[in-house]
Amino acid sequence: MYLLVLRCQAGDENAFQRLHKLFSDKTLRYLKGLLNKTAAWDIQQEVWLSVYLKISELMNPKGFRTWLYRLTHNKAIDYLRWKKKRLDLKEDLSAEFGDSNFEWFPDEIFEVDDTEKFKAVLKKLSANHREVILLKYWEGMSYEEIALIVGCPVGTVRSQMYYAKQKIKELLDC
């Protein structure tokens, strides 16, 4: 992947297409976990346009994956901020996440047999908790990578993961 990124930075269109093919489904799945389906598709386009325009600025090509997810995270946050400005400040933003379309669920997290029940539980998590669960279990990222993506210390990520798992267990027991 490192060489692919270097080729993209040198302007190789085929390399960019291969990089897009390798990661576009993953970034879309991540966005669908954070946003409604329509917004996820729109933001996905913005993410990859930014990748195309800014990949030459990436100082460490070996850190591409973390850079890509940080860019994706920032685009999602920008969208949510924009959306919040359009909504009445008193309106609950949880409706924004109600239409998530998860493509698969790692049953091994809590050995949940009912995928629909797990979807419903995941939708009830706060945005921060849902995001760390998605990055860890859907994208297979380390706590350090998640910390870089969401812009907080590793200890905060571990804490968010702990409380997210506690909330999931609590909701599944109901």
Disulfide bonds with the S-S distance in Angstrom:
none
